[in-house]
Amino acid sequence: MANPAKGEVALPAGDQTYTLKLGTNALAELTGMLSIGLAEVQSALSAGRVDVIRAVMWAALSKHHSLNLMEVGDLIDDVGFDAALEAVGNALKLAFPEAAASEENPQSAA
């Protein structure tokens, strides 16, 4: 079962539930695979780059599941693009909890 306190996101697909987590190793694999930094990953996700969405999901699944990129693409097809994108977005938010908290609660100028 996915544990949000550990940065994990559950993704139900049929009779199985997948666990996504973007820890340091997953993020290093992702940025190395894409040859771009995290800011560019965020931008590409916002632009709807399917190759990047699939790569982020692959990296997020890698800790708990052994799927290749084609299998991850099939999983995205099974759960639907919107559900996959939501799960990836949630995994990214949980990977950087301080950044997410500061965006939600910006401090006012003194």
VOPAGU-2260 file (C-alpha; in pm, 1 decimal, decimal comma):
REM VOPAGU-2260
SITE   aa  ch    i         X         Y         Z
SITE  MET   A    0       0,0       0,0       0,0
SITE  ALA   A    1     132,2     344,4     -91,5
SITE  ASN   A    2     240,5     564,7     197,8
SITE  PRO   A    3     212,1     939,9     120,9
SITE  ALA   A    4     429,8    1017,8     424,5
SITE  LYS   A    5     710,0     835,7     240,9
SITE  GLY   A    6     636,4    1016,5     -86,4
SITE  GLU   A    7     440,1     728,3    -236,4
SITE  VAL   A    8     132,9     754,2    -459,2
SITE  ALA   A    9    -110,6     470,4    -534,5
SITE  LEU   A   10    -223,7     412,9    -891,6
SITE  PRO   A   11    -504,4     156,9    -921,7
SITE  ALA   A   12    -515,7     -30,0   -1253,1
SITE  GLY   A   13    -768,8    -307,8   -1284,5
SITE  ASP   A   14    -706,7    -561,8   -1009,2
SITE  GLN   A   15    -358,9    -426,9    -928,0
SITE  THR   A   16    -239,4    -112,6    -751,3
SITE  TYR   A   17      94,1      35,9    -852,1
SITE  THR   A   18     310,4     246,6    -621,0
SITE  LEU   A   19     487,9     555,9    -753,7
SITE  LYS   A   20     774,8     722,9    -569,0
SITE  LEU   A   21    1017,7     982,7    -699,6
SITE  GLY   A   22    1312,0     950,6    -464,0
SITE  THR   A   23    1666,5    1062,8    -536,0
SITE  ASN   A   24    1754,5     751,7    -737,3
SITE  ALA   A   25    1442,8     775,9    -951,0
SITE  LEU   A   26    1498,8    1147,1   -1016,1
SITE  ALA   A   27    1863,6    1083,5   -1109,0
SITE  GLU   A   28    1759,9     808,6   -1352,8
SITE  LEU   A   29    1491,2    1033,4   -1498,9
SITE  THR   A   30    1706,0    1340,7   -1555,5
SITE  GLY   A   31    1988,2    1124,7   -1688,8
SITE  MET   A   32    1756,3     945,6   -1931,6
SITE  LEU   A   33    1605,4    1269,2   -2060,2
SITE  SER   A   34    1926,9    1475,8   -2038,8
SITE  ILE   A   35    1731,8    1765,4   -1888,7
SITE  GLY   A   36    1700,2    1914,1   -1541,3
SITE  LEU   A   37    1401,6    1901,3   -1309,5
SITE  ALA   A   38    1281,0    2246,8   -1414,1
SITE  GLU   A   39    1268,9    2129,7   -1775,2
SITE  VAL   A   40    1086,3    1813,1   -1667,9
SITE  GLN   A   41     819,7    2028,1   -1498,7
SITE  SER   A   42     790,5    2246,8   -1807,8
SITE  ALA   A   43     762,8    1944,6   -2038,7
SITE  LEU   A   44     492,3    1793,0   -1818,2
SITE  SER   A   45     297,3    2118,8   -1828,2
SITE  ALA   A   46     330,0    2118,1   -2206,4
SITE  GLY   A   47     185,0    1766,2   -2219,5
SITE  ARG   A   48     496,4    1595,6   -2360,0
SITE  VAL   A   49     386,2    1232,2   -2366,3
SITE  ASP   A   50     744,5    1101,7   -2381,2
SITE  VAL   A   51     827,1    1290,1   -2062,0
SITE  ILE   A   52     508,3    1180,7   -1885,6
SITE  ARG   A   53     589,7     817,8   -1968,8
SITE  ALA   A   54     952,2     863,0   -1854,6
SITE  VAL   A   55     848,4    1022,7   -1523,1
SITE  MET   A   56     601,3     743,4   -1459,6
SITE  TRP   A   57     867,6     482,7   -1543,7
SITE  ALA   A   58    1108,6     644,3   -1296,7
SITE  ALA   A   59     837,8     672,6   -1029,7
SITE  LEU   A   60     744,6     306,4   -1068,1
SITE  SER   A   61    1103,7     179,1   -1070,1
SITE  LYS   A   62    1141,2     144,5    -690,5
SITE  HIS   A   63     850,4     -98,8    -653,7
SITE  HIS   A   64     791,7    -238,7   -1003,9
SITE  SER   A   65    1006,1    -371,3   -1289,1
SITE  LEU   A   66     842,8    -230,9   -1600,8
SITE  ASN   A   67    1006,7    -120,0   -1922,4
SITE  LEU   A   68     902,1     196,0   -2106,2
SITE  MET   A   69     666,2      10,9   -2340,8
SITE  GLU   A   70     491,6    -155,1   -2044,8
SITE  VAL   A   71     459,3     183,2   -1873,8
SITE  GLY   A   72     300,5     321,6   -2190,8
SITE  ASP   A   73      53,5      33,0   -2185,8
SITE  LEU   A   74     -20,8     104,8   -1818,5
SITE  ILE   A   75     -91,4     468,7   -1905,2
SITE  ASP   A   76    -331,0     346,7   -2174,7
SITE  ASP   A   77    -500,8     118,5   -1919,6
SITE  VAL   A   78    -551,5     379,8   -1646,8
SITE  GLY   A   79    -612,1     672,9   -1879,4
SITE  PHE   A   80    -393,9     970,9   -1955,4
SITE  ASP   A   81    -558,1    1199,8   -1698,7
SITE  ALA   A   82    -518,6     950,1   -1412,5
SITE  ALA   A   83    -155,9     887,1   -1508,3
SITE  LEU   A   84     -78,7    1258,3   -1525,2
SITE  GLU   A   85    -246,3    1317,3   -1187,6
SITE  ALA   A   86     -45,5    1035,1   -1025,4
SITE  VAL   A   87     281,4    1165,9   -1172,4
SITE  GLY   A   88     198,5    1520,0   -1055,1
SITE  ASN   A   89     121,3    1395,8    -704,6
SITE  ALA   A   90     446,5    1196,3    -693,7
SITE  LEU   A   91     640,1    1508,1    -794,1
SITE  LYS   A   92     469,1    1714,7    -523,8
SITE  LEU   A   93     552,9    1453,1    -262,1
SITE  ALA   A   94     914,1    1441,3    -382,8
SITE  PHE   A   95     954,0    1809,4    -288,8
SITE  PRO   A   96     729,7    1867,2      14,6
SITE  GLU   A   97     898,1    2189,8     127,7
SITE  ALA   A   98     858,3    2348,5    -216,3
SITE  ALA   A   99     491,4    2247,5    -232,5
SITE  ALA   A  100     427,2    2388,7     115,7
SITE  SER   A  101     594,0    2719,6      34,9
SITE  GLU   A  102     386,3    2755,5    -283,2
SITE  GLU   A  103      66,9    2696,8     -87,7
SITE  ASN   A  104     162,7    2927,6     200,4
SITE  PRO   A  105     379,1    3207,4      65,2
SITE  GLN   A  106     530,8    3420,2     338,7
SITE  SER   A  107     443,6    3785,7     326,4
SITE  ALA   A  108     718,8    4045,0     304,3
SITE  ALA   A  109     825,9    4189,9     635,6
